[in-house]
Amino acid sequence: MRNVRKTVLTVLALALVALFSLTSSAFAGDNGMGWIGEHDDKIITFFGLGLVILFPLVAAIGSFIQGRLERRADERKSAIFKHK
């Protein structure tokens, strides 16, 4: 079972590396202009600010979800042991 999981994760990682290595040339067309036009300092700053806000927010939400799930698991375990 572990060998299958390890193989799947390895294949997935290699597929992502191949995908990302090919996408850089796909976005290089149109003289470096992206989907929103020319990039200036304001766009780069707001993108960086978005990342600074996004990562802690994702970590906080994930931590909240994990805490709720663990509390439910603990309640379920205590209910099982009370009846024994």
N, C-alpha and C positions, 0 to 999 in steps of 0.2 A: 504494500500500500504506500509506504513512504517512497519507494523507488519510482512509483508512478507519479506521485505528487512532485517529486524532484524533477522528473523528466518533463512534466507539463510546465512547471515554472521555468525551466531552462529554455524550452521551446518558445514560451511566451516572451521571455526576456529577449531572446534572439530575434523574434519577430518584431518587437518594438524597436530594437536597435536598427534593424533593417528599414523599418518604416520611417523612423526619424532621420536616417541618413539620406533617404531619397526625397523627403519633403523639403529639405533646404533648397534644393535646386528648383523645385516647383514654385516656391515663393520668391525666387530671385528675378522673375520677369518684371517688365514694366518699369525699368530703371530704379528698382528698389522701393517703389511706391506700394504701400500696403492697401488694405481694404478701405481705410479711412483717409487716405491721401498722404500728404507729406507729414513726416513726424518731426515735431519740434520739441523744445524743452518742456513745454506745458504738458504735452501728451505723455511723454516719458515720465514726468514727475507724477502725474495722476495714475499712470499704470503702476508705478512703484508704490505709491500710497495705497492703491487697491490691493496689492500683494501684502503689504504690511498689515492691512486690516483683515484680509481674507484668511491668512494662515492662523492667527490666533482665534479667529471666529470659528474656523473649522475644528481646531483643537478643543475649544470650549464646548461646542455642540457635541462632538464625539465623546468627550468626557462626561457630559450630562447624560447622553444616551447610555453609555456604559454603566454609569452609576445606577440609572433606573433599572437596567437589565439585571445587574448584580443584586439589587434590592429585591426584585421579583424572585430571583433564584434563591436567595436566602430565605425569603418568606415561604417559598415552596418546600425547601429543605426542612425548615422548622415545623411546618405543618405535617410533613411526613413522619418526622421523629416524634412528634407529640402523640400520634396515633399508635405508635409501636410500644 
